[in-house]
Amino acid sequence: MKFSLSEIQNWKEFEDLLTDYFRAIKEAKENNLMEVFVEPSGEGTDGGRDILLTFRINDSIVPFTRRWVVQCKFYKESVSKRHIATVNIPSLIHEYNADGYLLVCKNGVTSSVSNMFENFRRTCKLDYSYMIWEGNDLINKLKVMPDLIEKFFPEYSSYLEEKANRIKV
């Protein structure tokens, strides 16, 4: 059995998964996170912001804060420009006094979206960051989060448990 996002049933569960992921990364030992504030947008129209993340980071000299606007896209097909056309991404970053925008997709993005983000990175005069996590990127991040796998991927979690039990025997 392959680990995939197919067990996630709808956009709300996808957003909940990401909310829990960002809350869980504070506990990871390989980062310098002091605090993580995760603010889901809640029900209704979100205007391009599903989650607002604020990280307090210690770089061993002085703590600093980074803020991200996160947009989650739960589509079977690749996310295209028409899926995000109603959002002025640089304005959204500015509105939330954020440092960057992260687009997280269940699957992938079209080349036009990749090109748009590359253009944002190349031409941004305000030093904003523009990132895309496609489904495989997210899966790779989740592989080291057994609690999230158990909570959001019960079939895969059962498969891993059965596999571990067969190895013990």
C-alpha positions in Angstrom: 0.0 0.0 0.0 1.3 3.4 -0.9 1.0 6.4 1.4 -1.2 9.0 -0.4 -3.7 11.8 0.3 -6.5 9.7 -1.1 -7.8 8.9 2.4 -8.5 12.6 2.9 -12.2 12.9 2.0 -12.8 16.7 1.7 -11.4 20.2 1.8 -12.2 20.6 5.5 -10.3 17.5 6.5 -7.4 18.6 4.3 -7.3 22.0 6.1 -7.6 20.2 9.5 -4.7 18.0 8.5 -2.6 21.0 7.6 -3.6 22.9 10.8 -2.6 19.9 12.9 0.7 19.5 10.9 1.7 23.1 11.6 0.9 22.7 15.3 2.9 19.5 15.4 6.1 20.8 13.8 6.8 22.8 16.9 7.6 19.6 18.7 10.2 18.5 16.0 13.7 18.6 17.5 15.5 19.6 14.4 14.1 23.1 14.2 14.6 26.3 16.3 10.9 27.1 16.8 10.0 28.7 20.1 6.3 29.1 19.4 3.9 28.3 16.5 0.5 30.1 16.3 -1.9 28.5 13.9 -5.1 30.5 13.0 -7.5 28.7 10.7 -9.9 31.0 8.9 -13.0 29.2 10.0 -16.2 28.7 8.1 -17.3 30.8 5.1 -15.4 32.7 2.4 -11.7 33.1 3.4 -10.5 35.5 0.7 -7.5 33.4 0.0 -6.4 32.7 3.5 -7.2 29.3 5.0 -4.5 29.4 7.7 -2.4 32.2 9.1 0.9 30.9 10.6 3.1 32.8 13.0 6.5 31.3 13.9 8.7 32.6 16.7 12.2 31.3 15.9 15.4 31.4 17.8 18.5 31.7 15.6 20.8 31.5 18.6 21.4 35.2 18.6 17.9 36.8 18.7 14.4 35.5 18.4 12.4 36.7 15.4 8.9 36.2 13.9 7.9 34.9 10.5 4.3 34.9 9.3 2.8 33.0 6.4 -0.6 33.1 4.7 -1.5 29.5 3.8 -4.0 28.6 1.1 -5.2 25.0 0.8 -6.5 23.6 -2.5 -8.3 20.2 -2.4 -8.8 19.5 -6.1 -8.6 16.2 -8.0 -7.0 18.1 -10.9 -3.9 20.3 -10.8 -4.5 23.8 -9.5 -4.6 26.3 -12.3 -4.6 30.1 -12.3 -8.4 30.1 -12.5 -8.5 28.4 -9.1 -6.6 31.3 -7.5 -7.6 34.1 -9.9 -9.7 35.9 -7.3 -6.8 36.4 -4.9 -4.3 39.2 -5.2 -1.5 37.2 -3.5 0.9 40.1 -2.8 -1.9 42.2 -1.4 -3.0 39.3 0.8 0.5 39.0 2.2 0.6 42.7 2.9 -2.9 42.7 4.5 -1.8 40.1 7.1 1.6 41.7 7.6 3.0 38.3 6.5 6.4 37.4 5.1 5.1 34.9 2.5 2.4 32.9 0.9 2.2 29.1 0.9 -0.1 27.3 -1.6 -0.7 23.7 -0.5 -2.3 21.4 -3.1 -3.7 17.9 -2.7 -2.2 17.2 -6.1 -0.1 19.5 -8.3 -0.2 22.8 -10.0 -0.2 23.7 -13.7 2.8 25.2 -15.4 1.0 28.6 -15.4 0.8 28.6 -11.6 4.4 27.5 -11.3 5.4 30.4 -13.7 3.3 32.9 -11.8 5.0 32.0 -8.5 8.4 32.2 -10.1 7.5 35.6 -11.5 6.4 36.7 -8.0 9.7 35.5 -6.5 11.8 37.2 -9.3 10.0 40.6 -9.3 8.9 41.1 -5.7 10.4 44.2 -4.3 9.2 43.6 -0.7 11.1 40.4 -0.1 8.0 38.2 0.2 8.4 34.5 -0.1 6.1 32.5 -2.5 6.0 28.7 -2.0 4.1 25.8 -3.4 3.7 22.4 -1.7 2.3 19.8 -4.0 0.7 16.6 -2.7 4.0 14.6 -2.8 5.8 17.4 -0.9 3.2 17.2 1.8 3.3 13.4 1.9 7.1 13.5 2.4 6.6 15.9 5.3 3.9 13.8 6.9 5.9 10.5 6.7 7.7 11.5 9.9 4.5 12.4 11.8 3.1 9.0 13.1 0.4 10.7 15.2 -0.9 12.5 12.1 -0.8 9.4 10.0 -2.8 7.5 12.7 -5.4 10.3 13.0 -5.9 11.2 9.3 -4.8 8.0 7.5 -6.4 5.1 9.4 -6.1 2.7 6.5 -2.4 3.4 5.9 -1.8 3.3 9.7 -3.4 -0.1 9.9 -1.3 -1.3 7.0 1.9 -0.1 8.8 0.8 -1.8 12.0 0.1 -5.1 10.2 3.4 -4.9 8.4 5.2 -4.3 11.7 3.5 -7.3 13.3 4.5 -9.6 10.4 8.1 -8.5 10.8 8.0 -9.3 14.5 6.8 -12.8 13.9 
